[in-house]
Amino acid sequence: MLKLTRLAVVLILTAALAFWLGTQGKSKPTVTPRPSASAKPPEQLTIAQIYKNLAPSVVSIQASTPAKPDSLGTGVIVNADGTILTAFHVVKDATSIEVAFADGTRTSATVDKPDPAHDIASLTPDKLPQLVIPAVLGGGAAIGDPVIAIGNQLALIDSTTSGIVSGLDRTIQSEGGPELKGLIQFDAAVNPGSSGGPLVNAKGQTIGIVVALANPTGTGTFVGVGFAVPITTAAGGGRPPQL
């Protein structure tokens, strides 16, 4: 029995050596590793996550004008120094402007850089909250991209709605103002009070400032067509901002 076992071991070793020698000089197959399951592109944020991240950057704007003593609009903080972007028509001819931050801080503000040609204005608040959280400014938009609008529509503070980009490079005639060109058209619900608020993409980046809605009935309420000034125009006075 012992002799047979030794013989079997010798035969096995001989066969293994022959196989190894036979494989030398032959090219080895190229193995392409499969991508790791963890190497996925970053997922889009949920609407709830986007709202939670952006809400501290959104402000309410109360403007008093000779025509409207109590006009409500929206703004978004775009710089660590507290600079706020809004729609120019929200603060046009204002005799006083009050800004309310997300933490409850209220302060007066002044128009720093009016840009009526694009219906955009930047505001400088007289006082800042303890924590200033600027919005993350995004890039371009494509038709069909999901978007979120946050604003104080119909005096309902921080209303959040969602939709898609419906069109690009739109031109409209603003009420009592200039013709606005290069606008983003979207179908997230906006109404009076939403003006000046951020239009946000699925990554949480502010891609535009809401300035108008279209309604053929003339009632001034939303029927599915809103417009925003692209952030490159709004933040750069018609030119891409210096990032």
Backbone as a ProteinNet text record, in pm:
[ID]
protein_1_A
[PRIMARY]
MLKLTRLAVVLILTAALAFWLGTQGKSKPTVTPRPSASAKPPEQLTIAQIYKNLAPSVVSIQASTPAKPDSLGTGVIVNADGTILTAFHVVKDATSIEVAFADGTRTSATVDKPDPAHDIASLTPDKLPQLVIPAVLGGGAAIGDPVIAIGNQLALIDSTTSGIVSGLDRTIQSEGGPELKGLIQFDAAVNPGSSGGPLVNAKGQTIGIVVALANPTGTGTFVGVGFAVPITTAAGGGRPPQL
[TERTIARY]
82.5	0	86.8	194.2	283.3	349.1	392.2	455.3	358.6	231.4	130.6	107.5	105	82.3	195.9	320.5	435.6	432.3	395.2	387.2	283.8	169.6	64	112	186.2	237.3	334.7	422	518.4	447.5	344	268.8	200.8	145.6	77.6	177	292.7	394.2	445.2	462.6	510.7	410	282	178.1	171.2	184.5	179.5	296.6	418.6	536.8	522.4	465	445.7	348.5	242.7	143.9	206.7	289.3	353	448.4	528	620.9	548.2	431	354.5	292.1	272.1	209.3	310.1	439.5	539.6	548.6	563.8	575.4	442.7	333.8	201.5	152.7	87.4	36.2	-79.4	-84.3	-192.2	-309.3	-428.8	-546.4	-550.3	-596.8	-612.1	-740.2	-729.4	-845.8	-885	-1007.7	-1058.7	-1139.7	-1093	-1166.7	-1303.1	-1401.7	-1535.5	-1537.8	-1612.6	-1617.9	-1677.2	-1622.4	-1672.9	-1815.6	-1893.2	-2032.7	-2043.2	-1936	-1939.3	-1903.1	-1851.2	-1808	-1924.3	-2027.8	-2145.6	-2139.6	-2196.9	-2200.8	-2285.4	-2256.8	-2333.9	-2480.8	-2566	-2708.9	-2762.7	-2873.8	-2938.4	-2995.3	-2998.5	-3056.6	-3208	-3270.8	-3416.2	-3459.8	-3586.6	-3638.1	-3625.5	-3650.2	-3638.2	-3494.9	-3396.4	-3256.2	-3218.2	-3266	-3236.4	-3294.9	-3418.8	-3481.8	-3404.4	-3368.1	-3296.8	-3164	-3094.9	-2964.9	-2977.9	-3082.5	-3092.7	-3174.5	-3265.4	-3354	-3280.4	-3164.2	-3093.7	-3042.7	-3039.3	-2989.1	-3100.3	-3226	-3340.1	-3393.2	-3425.8	-3475.1	-3608.8	-3684.4	-3807	-3774.7	-3834.9	-3810.7	-3942.9	-3950.7	-4068.3	-4027.6	-4086.2	-4050.4	-4170.5	-4145.6	-4250.2	-4223.3	-4321.6	-4312.3	-4434.4	-4428.9	-4545.9	-4670.8	-4650.1	-4764.9	-4809.6	-4712.9	-4744.3	-4671.5	-4743	-4676.1	-4629.8	-4677.9	-4645.5	-4623.9	-4512.3	-4484.5	-4390.2	-4430.7	-4351.3	-4279	-4152.3	-4074.3	-3978.2	-3889.8	-3794.1	-3654.1	-3554.2	-3416.2	-3332.5	-3209.2	-3119.6	-2980.7	-2919.6	-2784.8	-2684.6	-2597.7	-2504.6	-2358.4	-2333.6	-2195.5	-2183.2	-2064.1	-2041.1	-2055	-2048	-2066	-2213.7	-2302.5	-2445.9	-2516.8	-2446.6	-2509.6	-2627.2	-2737.8	-2861.3	-2897.6	-2931.4	-2986.1	-3137.7	-3205.5	-3350.2	-3390.7	-3520.5	-3570.3	-3578.8	-3537.2	-3536	-3676.6	-3778.8	-3913.2	-3966.3	-3904.9	-3946	-3910.3	-3797.9	-3748.8	-3749.5	-3804.7	-3806.4	-3882.8	-3823.9	-3883.8	-3913.7	-3846.8	-3874	-3822.2	-3906.1	-3863.7	-3800.9	-3833.5	-3770.1	-3775.8	-3673.1	-3664.2	-3628.9	-3706.2	-3675.3	-3652.5	-3545.5	-3509.2	-3523.6	-3584.2	-3596.2	-3516.9	-3414.8	-3333.7	-3403.1	-3352	-3414.3	-3414.5	-3315.5	-3309.2	-3396.7	-3471.1	-3558.4	-3500.6	-3372.5	-3310.3	-3378.2	-3416.9	-3477	-3390.1	-3375.5	-3291.1	-3331.9	-3297.7	-3319	-3207.6	-3232.7	-3134.1	-3141.8	-3034.5	-3030.1	-2994.5	-3042.1	-3010	-2866.6	-2783.5	-2641.7	-2615	-2659	-2633.8	-2763.5	-2836.7	-2957	-2921.3	-2992.4	-2972.4	-3110.4	-3179.3	-3316.2	-3324.7	-3216.6	-3219.6	-3241.9	-3202.9	-3222.9	-3320.7	-3383.4	-3475.5	-3406.3	-3285.9	-3206.8	-3154.7	-3148.5	-3086.8	-3014.1	-2904	-2836.8	-2859	-2880.5	-2908.6	-2796.5	-2770.8	-2676.9	-2754.8	-2765.5	-2836.5	-2754.6	-2824	-2753.6	-2700.6	-2763.2	-2720.5	-2726.6	-2635.4	-2630.7	-2670.1	-2722.7	-2745.9	-2613.1	-2617.2	-2493	-2422.6	-2500.2	-2442.7	-2495.5	-2404.6	-2441.9	-2408	-2508.7	-2489.1	-2526	-2427.9	-2459	-2504.3	-2587.3	-2628.1	-2511.8	-2513	-2415	-2468.6	-2392.1	-2436.2	-2395.7	-2492.1	-2468.5	-2438.1	-2442.3	-2409.3	-2532.4	-2523	-2629.2	-2744.2	-2841.6	-2959.7	-2989.4	-3048.8	-3090.1	-3239.3	-3304	-3447.7	-3474	-3567.9	-3601.1	-3535.5	-3436.2	-3371.9	-3472.8	-3467	-3553.1	-3507.8	-3603.3	-3571.3	-3665.6	-3621.6	-3699.5	-3700	-3815	-3826.2	-3865.1	-3796.9	-3828.6	-3859.3	-3972.6	-4008.9	-4130.2	-4170.7	-4280.1	-4407.4	-4444.4	-4557.2	-4687.2	-4761.9	-4889.6	-4874.4	-4757.9	-4725.3	-4713	-4701.7	-4678	-4526.4	-4467.8	-4322.2	-4255	-4147	-4063.5	-4141.8	-4236.4	-4305.3	-4205	-4211.3	-4117.5	-4193.4	-4161.2	-4230	-4126.4	-4167.6	-4073.2	-4133.1	-4044.6	-4087	-3966.2	-3972.4	-3861.2	-3831.9	-3715.7	-3686.2	-3768.1	-3855.4	-3944.1	-3887.6	-3799.2	-3742.9	-3627	-3549.2	-3431.4	-3431.1	-3357	-3338.2	-3471.6	-3562.3	-3693.6	-3684.5	-3772.2	-3781.7	-3924	-3937.7	-4069.5	-4065.3	-4180.2	-4193	-4238.2	-4151.9	-4189.2	-4291.3	-4374.4	-4479.3	-4418	-4434.9	-4381.3	-4230.9	-4165.4	-4019.9	-3967	-3839.4	-3777.7	-3811.5	-3775.8	-3784.3	-3672.6	-3707	-3609.1	-3575.9	-3447	-3402.5	-3318.4	-3305.7	-3218.9	-3269.2	-3400.3	-3456.8	-3472.4	-3469.3	-3502.4	-3653.7	-3720.9	-3863.3	-3875.9	-3963.3	-3979.8	-4125.7	-4161.7	-4301.5	-4320.8	-4218.8	-4239.4	-4325.6	-4425.9	-4524.7	-4463	-4490	-4452.1	-4570.2	-4578.3	-4687.2	-4633.7	-4714.5	-4667.9	-4610.7	-4494	-4420	-4301.1	-4305.9	-4194.4	-4079.9	-4108.4	-4007.1	-3881.3	-3766.3	-3638.4	-3586.5	-3669.5	-3628.5	-3540.4	-3473.5	-3381.6	-3453.3	-3403.9	-3439.3	-3320	-3344.2	-3236.4	-3237.9	-3119	-3113.6	-3109.3	-3100.8	-3108.8	-2983.9	-2877.9	-2758.3	-2762	-2870	-2880.9	-2814.6	-2779.1	-2713.5	-2818.3	-2804.5	-2894.4	-2853.3	-2943.7	-2912.3	-2984.2	-3074.1	-3145.6	-3218.3	-3263.9	-3343.8	-3481.6	-3584.7	-3721.7	-3763.4	-3814.8	-3851.7	-3993.4	-4053.1	-4182.2	-4259.7	-4388.5	-4474	-4562.3	-4609.1	-4695.1	-4834.9	-4934	-5073.1	-5155.5	-5207.5	-5281.8	-5413.1	-5459.3	-5586.3	-5568.4	-5443.1	-5418.9	-5450.9	-5471.8	-5505.5	-5382.6	-5264	-5142.2	-5114.2	-5178.8	-5153.2	-5089.9	-5034.9	-4952.8	-5037.8	-4997.4	-5064.1	-4963.3	-4844.5	-4747.8	-4630.2	-4620	-4509.7	-4443.9	-4324	-4245.9	-4115.1	-4050.7	-3926.5	-3824.1	-3699.1	-3588.5	-3471.7	-3403	-3278.6	-3166.9	-3091.9	-2980.2	-2885	-2828	-2744.2	-2618.2	-2568.2	-2450.3	-2479.7	-2604.3	-2645.1	-2676.5	-2750.8	-2794.5	-2677.5	-2579.9	-2466.5	-2356.1	-2358.8	-2248.8	-2287.6	-2411.8	-2453.8	-2449.4	-2492.6	-2490.9	-2364.5	-2267.8	-2143.8	-2128.1	-2058.3	-2034.5	-1962.1	-2003.7	-1936.6	-1795.1	-1709.1	-1572.5	-1571.5	-1547.7	-1553.9	-1415.1
-120.3	0	126.6	127.7	242.8	270.3	162.8	180.3	241.2	199.3	253.2	401.4	440.2	579.9	667	620.5	695.4	707.6	597.5	600	700.6	706.6	801.3	944.7	971.3	1105.9	1144.5	1052.1	1078.8	1109.5	1031.1	1054.2	1191	1231.5	1361	1474.6	1464.3	1568.4	1578.2	1462.6	1461.5	1528.3	1499.6	1560.2	1711.3	1755.7	1898.8	1971.4	1906.1	1967.1	1978.4	1876	1878.7	1988.2	2005	2109.7	2248.1	2267.9	2398.7	2432.2	2330.9	2351.8	2380.3	2316.9	2337.3	2474.2	2539.5	2672.3	2784.2	2756.8	2861.2	2906	3034.8	3088.7	3122	3075.2	3107.6	3238.3	3322.1	3449.6	3426	3505	3493.7	3580.4	3535	3614.9	3745.4	3851.6	3980.8	3979.8	4016.1	4018.5	4162.9	4198.4	4332.2	4329.3	4395.9	4390.7	4457	4399.9	4457.6	4576.4	4680.3	4794.9	4755.3	4814.8	4787.6	4835.1	4764.2	4803.2	4937.5	4978.1	5106.1	5222.9	5194.2	5301.1	5350.9	5400.2	5451.8	5604.2	5662.5	5809.1	5860.4	5979.6	6031.8	6044.8	6002.5	6006.5	6148.2	6175.3	6304.6	6314.6	6437.4	6459.9	6453.4	6417.8	6423.4	6568.7	6594.8	6730.5	6771.3	6677.6	6707.7	6745.7	6674.8	6706.2	6843.2	6871.6	7000.7	7113.9	7098.3	7202.6	7222.6	7113.3	7123.5	7197.1	7168.5	7232.2	7379.5	7411.8	7546.3	7642.9	7591.5	7679.4	7786.1	7756.8	7861.6	7975.9	7954.4	8057.9	8143.5	8104.7	8175.5	8279	8398.4	8505.7	8557.5	8617	8688.1	8836.4	8900.3	9042.6	9117.5	9215.4	9301.2	9440.1	9483	9613	9706.2	9829.5	9931.5	10029.7	10047.8	10142.2	10234.5	10348.4	10436.1	10366.4	10275.1	10205.8	10088.6	10016.6	9899.2	9911.6	9946.3	9963	9831.7	9717.8	9589.5	9484	9488.9	9395.1	9285.9	9160.3	9047.5	8978.3	8946.2	8872.4	8778.6	8720.1	8621.7	8661.3	8617.3	8638.3	8519.1	8514	8404.3	8461.7	8417.2	8460.6	8393.8	8473.5	8417.9	8441.9	8503.4	8532.2	8530	8495.4	8489.4	8625.3	8733.8	8866.6	8902.9	8809.8	8832.1	8889.6	8908.2	8961.5	8873.7	8940.1	8870.3	8904.5	8802.4	8824.3	8812.4	8898.8	8893.5	8948.9	8953.6	9015.4	9166.8	9240.6	9386.6	9441.2	9382	9438.1	9423.5	9334.6	9320	9445	9509.1	9623.6	9754.1	9750.7	9870.8	9983.8	10102.7	10221.9	10205.8	10110.6	10087	10202.3	10246	10346.7	10280.9	10155.6	10078.3	9930.4	9857.3	9713.5	9643.1	9541.9	9460.9	9316.9	9258.6	9121.1	9035.5	8918	8821.9	8696.7	8666.1	8546.6	8423.6	8307.1	8182	8163.7	8222.7	8206.5	8307	8389.8	8487.9	8628.1	8643.5	8776.5	8865.7	8985.8	9083.6	9207.9	9262.5	9380.4	9457.4	9584.4	9663.3	9630.8	9662.2	9635	9744	9756.9	9855.1	9785	9843.9	9790.5	9829.4	9729.7	9754.2	9767.4	9668.8	9668.7	9637.4	9739.8	9714.5	9677.1	9582.3	9540.9	9525.9	9637.5	9630.6	9565.5	9568.7	9507.5	9357.5	9296.3	9152.3	9121.8	9227.5	9214.2	9148	9192.6	9138.3	9252.6	9230.5	9327.7	9251.9	9307.6	9252.2	9347.1	9289.9	9367.3	9348.9	9455.4	9449.2	9468.7	9365.4	9380.5	9462.2	9536.4	9616.9	9532.6	9418.9	9329.7	9187.2	9103.6	8965	8871.4	8754.5	8655.1	8601.6	8525.7	8471.7	8379.2	8308.6	8215.3	8249.1	8285.7	8316.1	8195	8141.5	8022.1	8055.1	8084.3	8114.6	7989.7	8009.9	7900.3	7860.5	7736.1	7689	7723.9	7801.3	7843.8	7739.9	7705.2	7598.9	7648.9	7557.6	7589.3	7596.2	7534.4	7542.7	7447.4	7451.2	7366.2	7305.2	7187.3	7120.8	7092.8	7094.6	7067.6	6927.7	6920.1	6794.5	6774.4	6857.8	6847.4	6874.6	6797.8	6828.7	6955.8	7035.1	7159.3	7177.4	7256.9	7289.1	7440.3	7495.1	7638.3	7656	7746.2	7777.1	7925.9	7959.3	8100.1	8122	8247.5	8285.9	8313.5	8219.1	8241.8	8257.7	8361.9	8394.7	8408.8	8459	8482	8351.8	8239.2	8110.9	8089.8	8118.9	8127.5	7993.4	8001.8	7885.6	7772.5	7807.4	7703.9	7639.6	7507.8	7433.8	7351.6	7373.1	7302.2	7243.7	7145	7080.1	7065	7049.6	7031.2	7001.9	7045.5	7025.1	7154.3	7157.8	7265.7	7239.3	7333	7316	7375.3	7473.1	7537.8	7626.7	7665.6	7749.9	7867.9	7971.3	8089.7	8154.1	8162.6	8223.2	8375.1	8443.2	8589	8627.5	8716	8763.6	8914.6	8975.9	9118.4	9131.7	9186	9200.3	9312.4	9298.7	9397.5	9529.4	9633.7	9764.3	9771.4	9676.3	9673.8	9633.5	9599.2	9568.5	9427.6	9399.4	9264.2	9181.9	9067.1	8980.4	8864.6	8841.3	8738.9	8632.6	8518.8	8412.6	8343.8	8342.5	8289.3	8136.8	8078.1	7936.5	7925.7	7845	7818.2	7689.2	7688.4	7570.4	7557.1	7439.1	7418.5	7388.8	7413.3	7408.9	7529.3	7507.7	7612.6	7733.7	7852.2	7979.4	8074.7	8168.8	8265.9	8397.4	8504	8628.3	8601.8	8655.1	8627.4	8536.4	8460.8	8372.4	8448	8566.8	8641.5	8664.1	8638	8654.9	8529.1	8425.6	8301.3	8216.6	8116.1	8033.6	7924	7899.7	7780.1	7687.2	7563.6	7475.6	7345.2	7293.4	7164.9	7048.8	6926.4	6807.1	6786.6	6863.5	6856.5	6960.5	7038.9	7140.9	7271.3	7289.3	7411.7	7509.9	7635.4	7738.8	7772.8	7744.9	7767.1	7889.5	7949.6	8065.8	8140.4	8261	8343.9	8363.1	8325.4	8331.9	8478	8511.2	8650.6	8668.1	8563.2	8586	8456.7	8472.7	8361.2	8408.8	8315.2	8349	8294.3	8378.3	8335.8	8413	8345.2	8416.4	8476.5	8434	8487.2	8622.2	8656.6	8785.2	8787	8669.8	8666.3	8673.1	8651.7	8660.2	8538.6	8426	8302.8	8200.6	8095.4	8000.3	7903	7884.6	7785.6	7689.9	7683.3	7586.2	7644.6	7776.7	7838.9	7944.5	7913.2	8009.5	8038.9	8150	8190.1	8230.9	8199.5	8236.1	8289	8387.6	8437.5	8339.9	8289.3	8198.2	8261	8178.3	8230.7	8298.1	8255.1	8320.7	8466.3	8492.8	8629.9	8704.8	8639.4	8705.5	8741.6	8654.3	8678.9	8758.9	8768.3	8835.1	8956.3	9005.4	9124.1	9103.9	8982.6	8950.7	8879	8863.9	8794.5	8679.4	8572.5	8462.8	8513.4	8469.1	8516.5	8465.1	8537.7	8494.6	8395.5	8268.3	8165.7	8138.5
0	0	0	75.6	83.1	-50.6	-120.6	-250.3	-350.8	-347.4	-440.2	-415.2	-291.7	-258.2	-308.4	-287	-335.8	-486.2	-553.3	-699.3	-746.8	-678.2	-715.7	-699.8	-592.7	-569.3	-678.9	-717.4	-823.5	-952.7	-986.1	-1109.4	-1107.9	-995.1	-983.1	-1002	-937.6	-949.7	-1091.7	-1156.5	-1295.5	-1387	-1368.4	-1451.7	-1430	-1306.3	-1275.8	-1339.8	-1335.4	-1394.6	-1545.7	-1606	-1751.7	-1792.2	-1714.3	-1744.7	-1733.9	-1630.1	-1609.8	-1723.2	-1764.2	-1874.7	-2004.5	-2021.1	-2144.2	-2154.6	-2042.3	-2044.8	-2063.1	-2048.2	-2062.3	-2207.5	-2227.4	-2362.1	-2425.8	-2367.8	-2421.5	-2360.7	-2441.7	-2390.7	-2297.1	-2194.4	-2096.7	-2139.3	-2115.2	-2153.9	-2075.3	-2141.9	-2075.6	-1994.8	-1870.8	-1782.9	-1757.4	-1793	-1766.6	-1639	-1534.9	-1408.7	-1421.5	-1360.2	-1359.5	-1263.5	-1297.1	-1205.9	-1071.6	-969.8	-835.7	-822.1	-744.2	-723.1	-654.2	-584.4	-513	-604.3	-725.2	-815	-899.7	-836.5	-904.4	-909.2	-1013.6	-1015.2	-900.1	-849.3	-736.7	-772.9	-682.2	-707.8	-689.5	-755.3	-739.2	-597.7	-547.8	-416	-425.1	-316.7	-311.2	-292.4	-320.6	-301.7	-155.2	-64.8	78.1	114.8	59.1	86.5	29.8	-91.2	-153.1	-70	-27.3	54.5	185.6	251	378.6	361.3	250.7	227.1	189.6	114.4	58.7	143.4	223.5	300.6	381.1	442.9	517.5	430.1	298.2	206.8	148.1	171.5	112.7	211.7	162	248.5	196.3	286.1	249.4	237	138.7	115.2	118.9	206.9	218.3	169.9	59.4	2.4	6.4	45.1	46.4	-66.7	-152	-262.3	-258.2	-326.1	-328.5	-382.7	-477.7	-536.7	-450.6	-389.5	-307.8	-175.1	-69.5	60	121.2	68.6	129.7	21.3	-48.1	-155.7	-106.6	-126.7	-77	-191.8	-169.8	-267.8	-198.6	-276.4	-227.4	-272.3	-200.2	-239.4	-198.1	-246.1	-210.1	-184	-74	-37.5	-131.5	-192.9	-291.7	-255.6	-139.9	-102.7	48.8	96.6	241.1	307.9	230	288.7	303.7	269.1	286.2	165.7	54.7	-65.9	-108.1	-140.3	-176.7	-320.5	-398.2	-531.9	-527.5	-603	-612.9	-749.2	-773.6	-896.5	-876.5	-976.1	-964.6	-939.9	-1003.2	-986.8	-844.2	-765.2	-624.7	-545.1	-578.3	-500.2	-580.5	-698.6	-783.1	-713.8	-709.9	-649	-499.9	-434.9	-293.1	-206.8	-114.2	-17.5	105.3	128	235.1	198.6	243	215.9	346.3	381.7	499.5	455.5	506.2	473.5	597.9	581.7	691.9	656.3	738.2	715.9	775	739.3	781.4	932.7	1002	1147.6	1221.8	1147.6	1209.8	1217.2	1185.7	1186.4	1083.1	1125.7	1035	1031	912.2	897.9	773.2	771.4	650.6	550.4	425.5	320.6	215.5	140.5	32.8	-98.2	-207.3	-339.4	-372.3	-395.3	-421.7	-571.2	-648	-792.6	-867.6	-906.5	-985.7	-1129.4	-1183.9	-1322.3	-1387.4	-1410.3	-1462.5	-1600.1	-1677.7	-1811.2	-1804.8	-1690.9	-1672.7	-1559.7	-1505	-1391.3	-1271.3	-1243.1	-1132.9	-1047.8	-917.7	-826.6	-717	-669.8	-552.4	-435.6	-319	-197.7	-96.5	-20.5	90.8	220.5	305.1	432.4	531.9	616.6	716.7	832.2	854.9	963.1	912	960.7	917.1	1031.5	998.5	1103.7	1154.6	1263.3	1319.6	1222	1140.8	1044.2	905	815.6	677	590.5	523	440.2	296.5	211.2	72	-3.3	-103.1	-190.2	-279.4	-322.6	-421.1	-559.5	-634.2	-766.3	-870.2	-956	-1052	-1191	-1285.3	-1423.5	-1510.8	-1626.1	-1725.1	-1696.5	-1786.1	-1774	-1909.6	-1909	-2031.3	-2024.2	-2137.5	-2141.5	-2086	-1994.7	-1929.2	-1795.2	-1761.4	-1630.5	-1518.8	-1409	-1295.2	-1225.2	-1178.4	-1107.4	-989.6	-893.6	-773.3	-758.5	-723.1	-694.6	-548.7	-480.7	-340.8	-331.9	-272	-262.7	-175.5	-166.8	-77.2	-156.9	-239.6	-328	-250	-289.6	-225.9	-75.2	-31.8	109.8	188.9	121.7	188.3	191.6	307.1	319.3	287.9	211.5	177.8	111.4	26.4	-50.6	-146.8	-157.4	-239.8	-342.7	-469.8	-577	-672.5	-750.6	-840.8	-979.7	-1077	-1214.8	-1300.9	-1426.4	-1518.1	-1594.3	-1657.4	-1751.1	-1877.4	-1911.5	-2026.5	-2154.2	-2142.6	-2260.1	-2220.5	-2319	-2296.1	-2391.9	-2353	-2437.1	-2475.3	-2377.8	-2401.8	-2390.9	-2463	-2458.9	-2421.7	-2322.9	-2282.5	-2264.2	-2268.5	-2238.9	-2094.8	-2009.9	-1869.4	-1853.6	-1752.1	-1728.3	-1680.8	-1760.3	-1724.3	-1725	-1791.2	-1792.6	-1929.1	-1935.5	-2064.9	-2113	-2235.8	-2289.7	-2228.9	-2174.9	-2109.9	-2202	-2222.3	-2316.4	-2245.6	-2311.5	-2261.5	-2136.6	-2115.5	-1991.6	-1994.9	-1875.9	-1857.9	-1835.5	-1915.2	-1892.4	-1812.1	-1711.8	-1626.5	-1584.8	-1531.8	-1493.3	-1344.5	-1261.4	-1116.2	-1078.7	-995.1	-966.8	-897.9	-953.7	-892.3	-905.2	-813.2	-809.7	-754.7	-752.6	-690.4	-550.8	-525.8	-402	-426.1	-537.9	-573.2	-638.4	-692.4	-767.1	-683.9	-746.1	-678.6	-613	-608.4	-545.2	-635.3	-577.8	-655.9	-734.2	-855	-930.9	-919.3	-875.6	-830.6	-909.6	-941.9	-1011.4	-912.7	-965.3	-880.4	-795.1	-820	-736.2	-624.4	-619	-516.3	-553.8	-680	-725.8	-778.1	-741.4	-791.9	-934.8	-1029.1	-1170.8	-1226.7	-1148	-1198.2	-1088.4	-1122.2	-1031.7	-1096.9	-1025.1	-1077.6	-1095.4	-1213.8	-1240.2	-1294.9	-1351.7	-1417.6	-1432.9	-1458.6	-1497	-1611.1	-1689.4	-1802.7	-1778.1	-1801.2	-1789.3	-1890.7	-1992.8	-2097.2	-2049.1	-1930.6	-1880	-1813.3	-1780.4	-1715.4	-1567.2	-1506.1	-1363.8	-1273.8	-1331.8	-1251.9	-1168	-1199.3	-1126.4	-1219.8	-1162.2	-1237.5	-1317.8	-1444.3	-1529.3	-1592.1	-1536.4	-1585.5	-1660.1	-1666.1	-1739.4	-1651.6	-1602.8	-1525.5	-1595.4	-1557	-1621.2	-1515.5	-1543.7	-1454	-1535.2	-1479.2	-1538.4	-1504	-1601.4	-1570.1	-1469.8	-1383.4	-1275.8	-1330.2	-1446.4	-1503	-1537.2	-1578.2	-1607.3	-1478.5	-1389.3	-1266.5	-1176.2	-1166.6	-1076.1	-1140.7	-1274.5	-1341.6	-1420.7	-1401.2	-1474.7	-1624.4	-1666.9	-1807.3	-1851.8	-1758.6	-1789.7	-1691.7	-1731.8	-1638.9	-1514.5	-1394.1	-1272.4	-1263.2	-1195.8	-1172.3	-1056.6	-1087.5	-983.3	-926
[MASK]
+++++++++++++++++++++++++++++++++++++++++++++++++++++++++++++++++++++++++++++++++++++++++++++++++++++++++++++++++++++++++++++++++++++++++++++++++++++++++++++++++++++++++++++++++++++++++++++++++++++++++++++++++++++++++++++++++++++++++++++++++++

